[in-house]
Amino acid sequence: MRVAIVGVGIHPFGRTPGRSGIEQGAYAARLALEDAGVAWKDIQFGYGGSYAAGNADAVGNELGLTGIPFTHVLNACATGGSSLISACREIQSGASELGLVVGFDKHDRGAFNAHPSEYGLGDWYGEIGMMLTTQFFAAKLQRYMHDYGITSDALARVANKAYRNGALNPNAWRRTPIDLEEIKSSTMVNDPLTKYMFCSPSEGAAALVICREDIAHRFTKKPVYVRAAVMRTKKFGAFEVYGTSVSLDGVPNASMQASKAAYEMAAVGPEDIDFAQLQDTESGAEIMHMAENGFCAHGEQERMLRDGETDLNGRLPINTDGGCLANGEPIGASGLRQIYETVLQLRGAAGERQVPGSPTLGYTHVYGAPGISAVTILER
Amino acid sequence: MKQRSIDSTLFKWPAAAPALLASSCSQCGAVAFPTATSCKACGSLAVNEIELPRSGTLWAWTVQRFMPKTPYHSSETAETFKPYGIGYVELPGALRIEARLTENDPQKLEVGLPMTLTFYVHRVDADGTEVMNYAFEPVRGDMQ
């Protein structure tokens, strides 16, 4: 049995002083309930999470303490994906038929400063200056550019596209287009990545109301179905963030594993996907994730970006809402933001940034520390 | 001058011939850096400490341009901080390990560059103890 998404809500991403992460989560949840035409008292269970802004069940303080089972999920960048997977299982098991999934976060300015012990690493790893995800992404990209001929021009094009799409998204944080030269010449942060090629930690929330497929039409004329939702962790020896050593064997990374499993679950291939949201912690990540998720061969991205194939009106639009680059990355909310955007696109309700041609299959992908990935395939 | 290794799972210090240490699994053969009490590949507790090769080639790299927040712990201040190279060095026949690089000039770093193991004083603790860390440096004479 498929699970249907019948309501979606979002709290604008960026900075919202004076409103807590939990309040932003409740805001998104109210909008999702309203979208589905469902009263909070009729919701039978909840799954959700944040990395740094409190327990998801605390949205009950805002929405009403109804006593339902509400499970907090803490799974870094895969928090949203893991919440949705758990909620789908809850419905597929027959235990419940209508639930809420919510993710939110509120981070301080500047890079994340995770502690090594949270990831099973010794204190030395942080003390000597390796506990930065940005370094991993930059080093991986440096190697990728060397191997496959990707240039800094392609990196700038990804960022330029993100800010153009963000400008069309009223809930995005960065809504001012930035031209290619300004992106390339902005401050170098981790070579070859400049300031405008990186996303920043931010704030925001997103929520979904989900139900059993056979009752979806009670709530909406345009249900979106979960064809696949999978999460994977790193395998020994793979090249992953916060990895002290990498084997010489070329082990598939978490994104490649999650992607493969999602295509199998949905019984579709990358050629069937109409548009995708891919983790773009930095612009090189989007490029590498295009290939790791099966959308092109390694190295083909340079031409695809030059030809605008991943623009809103291109062959395979990517990060249609501006992605992490334009929205920032509130960890607990980021994966659900991708799903929110995908639902809007599948409903034909994405406004100025609507992908043309009445798309039917959308794809979402997150990747983060310490080598975890979640992928969904959604269908209208 | 009193010195110590920043972490004895990485390397012993002082030592006559210091080397990076890894765990080698006697069940599945997997090798992982640094040493641990179990195998990261199969979970076996039957792991042996081995020394890793001291030279290899640069496999991936970047430069850390801004001073990291805590848990970064050096003797630097915002004023004295110097950008540092970070990379993965491929040790032939063994594995690729993440390491600081002594070189921070992007013009002097490239994939395939021959590298050799070195050690440096990462910080000085309040009692005067010099805390040693490992790094890789380009092999002299290779660069123009």
Boltz contact constraints between the chains, C-beta under 6 A:
constraints:
  - contact:
      token1: [A, 113]
      token2: [B, 69]
      max_distance: 6.0
  - contact:
      token1: [A, 115]
      token2: [B, 71]
      max_distance: 6.0
  - contact:
      token1: [A, 122]
      token2: [B, 7]
      max_distance: 6.0
  - contact:
      token1: [A, 124]
      token2: [B, 6]
      max_distance: 6.0
  - contact:
      token1: [A, 124]
      token2: [B, 7]
      max_distance: 6.0
  - contact:
      token1: [A, 126]
      token2: [B, 71]
      max_distance: 6.0
  - contact:
      token1: [A, 127]
      token2: [B, 73]
      max_distance: 6.0
  - contact:
      token1: [A, 128]
      token2: [B, 133]
      max_distance: 6.0
  - contact:
      token1: [A, 129]
      token2: [B, 68]
      max_distance: 6.0
  - contact:
      token1: [A, 129]
      token2: [B, 72]
      max_distance: 6.0
  - contact:
      token1: [A, 131]
      token2: [B, 71]
      max_distance: 6.0
  - contact:
      token1: [A, 132]
      token2: [B, 68]
      max_distance: 6.0
  - contact:
      token1: [A, 135]
      token2: [B, 62]
      max_distance: 6.0
  - contact:
      token1: [A, 135]
      token2: [B, 86]
      max_distance: 6.0
  - contact:
      token1: [A, 138]
      token2: [B, 62]
      max_distance: 6.0
  - contact:
      token1: [A, 139]
      token2: [B, 60]
      max_distance: 6.0
  - contact:
      token1: [A, 139]
      token2: [B, 61]
      max_distance: 6.0
  - contact:
      token1: [A, 139]
      token2: [B, 62]
      max_distance: 6.0
  - contact:
      token1: [A, 142]
      token2: [B, 60]
      max_distance: 6.0
  - contact:
      token1: [A, 142]
      token2: [B, 61]
      max_distance: 6.0
  - contact:
      token1: [A, 142]
      token2: [B, 62]
      max_distance: 6.0
  - contact:
      token1: [A, 143]
      token2: [B, 60]
      max_distance: 6.0
  - contact:
      token1: [A, 146]
      token2: [B, 111]
      max_distance: 6.0
  - contact:
      token1: [A, 188]
      token2: [B, 65]
      max_distance: 6.0
  - contact:
      token1: [A, 189]
      token2: [B, 65]
      max_distance: 6.0
  - contact:
      token1: [A, 190]
      token2: [B, 62]
      max_distance: 6.0
  - contact:
      token1: [A, 191]
      token2: [B, 62]
      max_distance: 6.0
  - contact:
      token1: [A, 191]
      token2: [B, 63]
      max_distance: 6.0
  - contact:
      token1: [A, 191]
      token2: [B, 106]
      max_distance: 6.0
  - contact:
      token1: [A, 236]
      token2: [B, 40]
      max_distance: 6.0
  - contact:
      token1: [A, 236]
      token2: [B, 41]
      max_distance: 6.0
  - contact:
      token1: [A, 244]
      token2: [B, 33]
      max_distance: 6.0
  - contact:
      token1: [A, 244]
      token2: [B, 98]
      max_distance: 6.0
  - contact:
      token1: [A, 245]
      token2: [B, 32]
      max_distance: 6.0
  - contact:
      token1: [A, 245]
      token2: [B, 33]
      max_distance: 6.0
  - contact:
      token1: [A, 245]
      token2: [B, 95]
      max_distance: 6.0
  - contact:
      token1: [A, 245]
      token2: [B, 97]
      max_distance: 6.0
  - contact:
      token1: [A, 246]
      token2: [B, 96]
      max_distance: 6.0
  - contact:
      token1: [A, 247]
      token2: [B, 95]
      max_distance: 6.0
